Amino acid sequence: MHTGEYDPATPVRWLTAMARAVGPAVRLTDTGGGHGVYGSPDAACVNEKIDAFLLDGTLPPDRTTCR
């Protein structure tokens, strides 16, 4: 599960509850992002982590923070 620290639509405080609701999940937070961080050219860390999961099934450690 991923959220941006400044995302007005899906606040960080919801991340843990959502992870708990869907079962086993990894929480990934971007400290500079708003809503829709993935795919942005200035979100290299997030893009790398999500691409690794989508392409290879590789998960980052839980509670990973991209700066």
C-alpha positions in Angstrom: 0.0 0.0 0.0 1.3 3.4 -0.9 0.4 6.9 0.1 2.0 10.4 -0.2 2.6 12.2 3.1 0.6 15.2 1.8 -2.2 13.3 0.0 -5.5 15.0 0.8 -7.5 12.1 -0.6 -5.9 9.2 1.2 -4.1 10.5 4.4 -1.2 8.6 5.8 -3.2 7.9 9.0 -5.4 5.6 7.0 -2.5 3.5 5.7 -2.2 1.2 8.7 -5.9 0.6 8.9 -6.1 -0.2 5.2 -3.2 -2.5 5.4 -4.8 -4.4 8.3 -8.1 -4.5 6.4 -6.7 -6.1 3.2 -4.5 -8.7 5.0 -0.7 -9.0 4.6 0.5 -5.7 3.1 3.6 -3.6 2.9 3.3 0.1 3.7 5.2 2.6 1.5 5.1 6.3 2.2 6.5 9.1 0.1 7.4 12.1 2.3 7.0 14.7 -0.5 4.1 13.4 -2.5 0.5 14.2 -2.8 -2.2 12.1 -4.5 -1.0 10.0 -7.4 2.7 9.9 -6.8 3.5 6.7 -8.7 4.6 7.4 -12.3 5.7 11.0 -11.5 9.1 11.9 -12.9 10.2 13.3 -9.4 9.2 10.1 -7.6 12.1 7.9 -8.5 12.1 6.0 -5.2 8.4 5.2 -5.3 8.5 4.3 -9.0 11.4 1.9 -8.3 9.7 0.1 -5.4 6.4 -0.3 -7.2 7.9 -1.3 -10.5 10.0 -3.9 -8.7 6.8 -5.4 -7.3 4.8 -5.2 -10.5 7.6 -6.6 -12.7 9.3 -9.1 -10.3 7.1 -9.5 -7.3 9.8 -8.0 -5.1 8.4 -6.2 -2.1 10.2 -3.5 -0.2 10.5 -3.8 3.6 7.3 -2.9 5.5 7.1 0.8 6.5 9.5 1.9 3.7 9.8 5.6 3.4 10.8 7.4 0.2 12.3 10.9 0.6 
